[in-house]
Amino acid sequence: MDNQVEEASPVIKESRLRSILKAASWRVLATLTTIVIAYAITGKIDDALKIGAVEVVAKMAIYYFHERAWARLPLGTVRKLLPSENN
């Protein structure tokens, strides 16, 4: 670097609403995939729908809490833990 002082970038945090909307849109796609796979394996649409119903609730909650955990970490936290490229 040319003796430039790096300015701290502002910390941008994702809102809870955005996390909820992302979780919901992803779950729709993922659950449809699960239903198709379950139907392909069982050949029974009612079983496939039951599996999809359980899966959507469980994984949407897990995804939300996973997103919120990551949102608590300021951007760049993991990078600061890594060894410097100049070493």
C-alpha positions as CSV (number, residue, x, y, z in Angstrom):
1,M,0.0,0.0,0.0
2,D,1.1,3.6,-0.6
3,N,1.0,4.8,3.0
4,Q,-2.7,5.3,2.5
5,V,-4.8,5.3,5.6
6,E,-7.7,2.9,5.3
7,E,-11.0,4.5,6.4
8,A,-13.3,2.3,8.5
9,S,-16.3,1.3,6.5
10,P,-19.6,1.9,8.1
11,V,-21.2,-1.2,9.8
12,I,-24.3,-2.2,7.8
13,K,-26.6,-4.5,9.6
14,E,-29.4,-6.5,8.1
15,S,-32.8,-5.8,9.6
16,R,-34.9,-8.4,11.2
17,L,-37.6,-7.9,8.6
18,R,-35.1,-8.6,5.7
19,S,-34.0,-11.7,7.5
20,I,-37.6,-12.9,7.8
21,L,-38.3,-12.2,4.1
22,K,-35.2,-14.0,3.0
23,A,-36.0,-17.0,5.2
24,A,-39.5,-17.2,3.8
25,S,-38.5,-17.0,0.1
26,W,-35.8,-19.5,0.6
27,R,-38.1,-21.9,2.5
28,V,-40.6,-21.8,-0.3
29,L,-38.0,-23.0,-2.8
30,A,-36.4,-25.5,-0.5
31,T,-39.6,-27.0,0.7
32,L,-40.9,-27.4,-2.9
33,T,-37.7,-29.3,-3.6
34,T,-38.1,-31.5,-0.5
35,I,-41.7,-32.3,-1.5
36,V,-40.6,-33.3,-5.0
37,I,-37.8,-35.5,-3.7
38,A,-40.2,-37.1,-1.1
39,Y,-42.7,-37.8,-3.8
40,A,-40.1,-39.3,-6.0
41,I,-39.0,-41.6,-3.2
42,T,-42.4,-42.5,-1.7
43,G,-44.7,-42.1,-4.7
44,K,-47.3,-40.7,-2.3
45,I,-48.3,-37.1,-2.5
46,D,-49.8,-37.0,0.9
47,D,-46.6,-38.3,2.5
48,A,-44.6,-35.8,0.5
49,L,-46.8,-33.0,1.7
50,K,-46.5,-34.1,5.3
51,I,-42.8,-34.2,5.1
52,G,-42.7,-30.8,3.4
53,A,-45.0,-29.3,6.1
54,V,-42.7,-30.5,9.0
55,E,-39.6,-29.4,7.1
56,V,-40.8,-25.9,6.3
57,V,-41.5,-25.0,9.9
58,A,-38.4,-26.5,11.4
59,K,-35.9,-25.1,8.8
60,M,-37.4,-21.6,8.6
61,A,-36.9,-21.2,12.4
62,I,-33.4,-22.6,12.2
63,Y,-32.5,-20.3,9.2
64,Y,-33.8,-17.2,11.0
65,F,-31.7,-17.8,14.1
66,H,-28.7,-18.6,12.0
67,E,-29.1,-15.3,10.1
68,R,-29.6,-13.4,13.3
69,A,-26.4,-14.9,14.8
70,W,-24.4,-13.9,11.8
71,A,-26.0,-10.4,11.9
72,R,-24.6,-9.9,15.4
73,L,-21.1,-10.2,14.1
74,P,-19.8,-6.9,12.6
75,L,-18.7,-7.3,9.0
76,G,-15.0,-8.1,8.8
77,T,-14.9,-9.9,12.1
78,V,-13.9,-13.3,10.6
79,R,-11.3,-11.6,8.3
80,K,-9.6,-10.0,11.3
81,L,-9.1,-13.5,12.8
82,L,-7.3,-14.7,9.7
83,P,-3.5,-14.3,9.4
84,S,-2.5,-11.2,7.5
85,E,-1.5,-11.7,3.9
86,N,1.7,-9.7,4.5
87,N,3.1,-12.2,7.0
